[in-house]
Amino acid sequence: MVDLSEFEKKIGYDFADKRLLESAFTHRSYLNENRSPGKEHNERLEFLGDAVLELVVTEFLFSKYPDKPEGDLTAFRAALVNTISISDAATKLGMNEYLLLSRGESKDTGRARQIILANAFEALIGALFLDRGYQVAKEFIASQLFHKTDEVVEKRLWQDAKSKFQEIAQDIVGVTPRYEIVSQSGPDHDKTFVTGVYLGGDRVATGEGRSKQEAEQAAAEAALAVKGW
């Protein structure tokens, strides 16, 4: 097991229940290879943390933008808590160094690792909530994410990648992008999809995700980068 005391110092919170923190960093695949009584993977904590994250960010945006309609607030929130945003926050905290993964998962990079990091970040929030309460979880989320808000709004980063790519593609080349599944792998309960995005007959980019929608968004993000849009 990894020593998480340095991580506790980094985030400024000393866990009363160290098992919660350890679970937040434990991927299901690790326990499949390293069975140990009493150990838990992070999926339940992720479920809880996701709800806490959404509530905290919703409360913040509701107060920060009193004149914005519900649709705009929903879009801002989605941009702040999406996989890219929270995996970036996890990376800056150095969470990647502490992840407990199977040998196979530890080799994953790119989008797959982003998803693992994002899930661990949400699990960490869940662990903080259970160990230290709502206010501490709120303070942690505020310190990691709220500073991104002005940039999200000013640069229209709240507009999802598919919408942005379609809008620009129609404006510049007069073509509506289409998406096709290139491949899929894994069991039914844990599939990974690779989707291609096309302009006419040309495949511009591909993206990977745990759902068809996530893979399409990833493909659109990659296409925007390829095109320099």
C-alpha positions, 0 to 999 in steps of 0.5 A, spaced: 500 500 500 502 507 498 503 512 504 498 517 503 500 521 509 504 526 504 498 527 500 494 529 506 499 534 508 498 536 501 491 537 501 491 540 508 486 535 511 488 529 516 483 523 515 480 520 522 479 514 518 485 512 514 481 507 510 476 512 507 482 515 504 485 509 502 479 507 498 478 513 494 485 511 491 483 504 490 481 502 483 476 496 482 481 492 478 487 493 484 482 489 488 481 483 483 489 482 483 490 484 490 484 481 494 484 483 501 479 482 507 476 489 509 478 493 503 474 497 498 474 500 491 472 507 490 466 506 486 461 507 492 465 513 494 465 516 487 457 515 487 457 520 493 462 525 491 459 526 485 453 528 488 456 532 493 460 536 488 454 537 484 451 540 490 457 545 492 458 547 484 450 548 483 450 552 490 456 556 488 454 558 481 447 560 483 450 565 488 455 568 483 450 569 477 444 571 480 441 573 473 443 567 469 437 562 467 437 555 469 440 553 462 446 557 462 448 555 470 447 548 468 452 549 462 457 552 466 456 547 472 457 541 466 464 545 464 466 545 471 465 538 473 466 534 467 472 529 466 477 533 463 476 539 468 476 534 475 482 530 472 486 536 471 485 538 478 487 531 480 493 531 476 495 538 479 494 535 486 499 529 484 493 524 485 496 519 479 502 517 484 497 514 489 492 510 485 492 503 486 491 500 480 491 493 476 498 491 472 493 492 466 490 499 468 496 502 470 499 502 463 493 506 461 494 513 459 490 518 455 483 518 456 482 512 460 487 515 465 483 521 465 477 517 467 480 514 472 483 520 475 476 524 475 473 518 478 478 518 484 477 525 485 470 524 486 471 519 491 476 523 495 470 528 495 466 523 498 471 520 503 472 528 505 465 528 506 464 522 510 470 523 514 470 531 515 463 533 513 460 537 508 463 544 510 470 541 509 468 538 502 465 544 500 472 548 502 476 543 498 472 543 492 472 551 492 480 551 492 480 546 486 475 548 482 472 555 483 478 559 480 476 556 473 469 559 473 471 566 470 475 563 464 469 557 463 464 563 462 469 568 458 472 563 453 465 559 452 468 553 455 461 551 457 459 549 450 460 542 450 465 539 444 460 536 440 456 543 439 462 547 438 465 542 433 458 542 429 457 550 429 464 551 427 464 545 422 458 548 419 460 555 419 467 554 415 466 548 411 458 547 411 458 540 413 455 537 419 459 532 423 457 525 423 459 520 428 461 512 428 463 507 433 470 504 430 470 499 436 468 497 442 471 492 448 470 490 455 464 486 458 457 489 458 457 492 464 464 496 463 464 497 456 469 502 452 467 505 446 472 508 440 468 513 436 470 516 430 468 523 427 467 525 420 466 531 415 464 528 409 468 522 408 474 524 412 475 521 419 478 527 423 479 524 429 477 519 434 475 519 441 474 514 447 469 513 453 465 509 457 459 510 453 457 512 446 456 519 448 462 520 452 466 517 446 463 522 441 465 528 446 472 525 446 472 525 439 469 532 438 475 535 443 480 531 439 477 534 432 477 541 435 485 540 436 486 537 430 483 543 426 485 548 430 478 550 432 
